[in-house]
């Protein structure tokens, strides 16, 4: 699933960041910010107009991402053990 599709307040882990071109600057910047495989990520809130931007927490840091940027991040839901 894409990060842009993740329901609010649902924990997930990053699987990959998709490159659209070779030497993709946006994908590289997302990785530099901490969007790397295995990191816990959560969508905290969405903006008022067309749900833009998304407030995303990765680790203890929060970022505002455009939906198009969040759509590059592939995530997997964290299974809650009962």
CORLIN-V593996 format. One record per pair of residues at least 4 apart in sequence whose C-alpha atoms are under 7 Angstrom apart, sorted by the first residue. I is the first residue (numbers start at 1). J is the second residue. If there is no record, write none. Layout:
I_J / I_J
This chain:
1_5 / 1_74 / 1_75 / 1_76 / 2_6 / 2_71 / 2_72 / 2_73 / 2_74 / 2_75 / 3_70 / 3_71 / 3_73 / 3_74 / 3_75 / 4_67 / 4_70 / 4_71 / 6_10 / 6_43 / 7_43 / 8_43 / 8_44 / 8_45 / 9_42 / 9_43 / 9_44 / 10_42 / 10_43 / 11_40 / 11_41 / 11_42 / 11_77 / 11_78 / 12_40 / 12_41 / 12_42 / 12_75 / 12_76 / 12_77 / 12_78 / 13_38 / 13_39 / 13_40 / 13_41 / 13_75 / 13_76 / 13_77 / 13_78 / 14_35 / 14_36 / 14_37 / 14_38 / 14_39 / 14_40 / 14_41 / 14_73 / 14_74 / 14_75 / 14_76 / 15_37 / 15_38 / 15_74 / 15_75 / 15_76 / 16_36 / 16_37 / 16_73 / 16_74 / 17_27 / 17_72 / 17_73 / 17_74 / 18_27 / 18_72 / 18_73 / 19_24 / 19_27 / 20_24 / 24_28 / 25_29 / 26_30 / 27_31 / 28_32 / 29_33 / 30_34 / 30_35 / 31_35 / 31_36 / 35_39 / 39_58 / 40_58 / 40_59 / 41_57 / 41_58 / 41_59 / 42_56 / 42_57 / 42_58 / 43_54 / 43_55 / 43_56 / 43_57 / 44_55 / 44_56 / 44_57 / 45_54 / 45_55 / 46_51 / 46_52 / 46_53 / 46_54 / 46_55 / 47_51 / 47_52 / 47_53 / 47_54 / 48_52 / 52_66 / 52_67 / 53_64 / 53_65 / 53_66 / 53_67 / 54_64 / 54_65 / 54_66 / 54_67 / 55_62 / 55_63 / 55_64 / 55_65 / 56_62 / 56_63 / 56_64 / 57_61 / 57_62 / 57_63 / 58_62 / 65_69 / 65_70 / 66_70 / 67_71 / 68_72
